[in-house]
Amino acid sequence: MNLKQEIQERAFQEGFQLFGVSDLEKLEKVDFPDDRGMMRPSEVMPEAKSAFVMGLVLWDEGLNAAIASVSTGDFSGGEADYYNLYYEVTETRAWRLISWLNEKGYKALPSHAVHEKVAAYLAGLGFIGHNTQVITPEYGPRVRWVTVLTDAELEPDEPFDRDLCAEQPLCQKQSLCVKSCPYQAIIPGPSQGVEPGKKVLYDKCVVSHEFDKDVSPQNEKHIRRITERGFMECTICNLVCPYGKPVEERIIPGKRGLD
């Protein structure tokens, strides 16, 4: 068993369901919006030689919980106390794997700042769908990702080579994710070839208004609050994707002891 296989096995032991290695040079060149807090791999870990991606199936909506200390969605000042449950879960599990890698003599850092959607695509794990989320053949978009940069040299996987949206009969006339958005925030058509940050009209998306000081009644309608500044992120376009049905039919019943 080579190191890449060992890491994959360890990732599965830590509770991840998907694993792949991205081409670091290609990931370094990916364009992204300037205002989303994203970074290039070299800015996170200059000595990195590889990037591997791990995916955790989102089998409960509670994993989408997010809490912030501020009453606005602007976190640019760096003073906001912000927690996102699936970030915390994936990063904690990644650190456990990294501890094991350290014992083998390798350095590594987890990151949610690199372009994880493209990283997952480059690692052969899924297709960036019409709603800009990574659609996996096994679980649809119901996966949350963490990327690990390391000085270990790992053979990259081939990028994902299928257009899952075009293959899906239910989405060939009009994508269900586009149609499902109550705010019409997703521009119809493929994500590929669209300028980064332009496929979803961010100001229309309810996620961009969940921390507004004064939330409009229209936006409040689809905000799932759990506390004054805590909520579960909107996943309407995520839940409607036909590729995610195995999660409902197989994963969730198994987790609940109902299978």
Secondary structure, DSSP 8 states (H G I E B T S, - for coil): --HHHHHHHHHHHTT-SEEEEE-HHHHHT----TTS----HHHH-TT--EEEEEEEE--SGGGGEEEESSSSS--TTS---EEEHHHHHHHHHHHHHHHHHHHTT--EEEESSS-HHHHHHHTTS-EE-TTSSEEBTTTBT-EEEEEEEESS-----------HHHH-GGGSSS-HHHHH-TT--B-SS-STTS-TT-SB-TTTSGGGGTT-SS--HHHHTT-EEEETTEEE---HHHHT-GGGHHIIIIIHHHHTT--
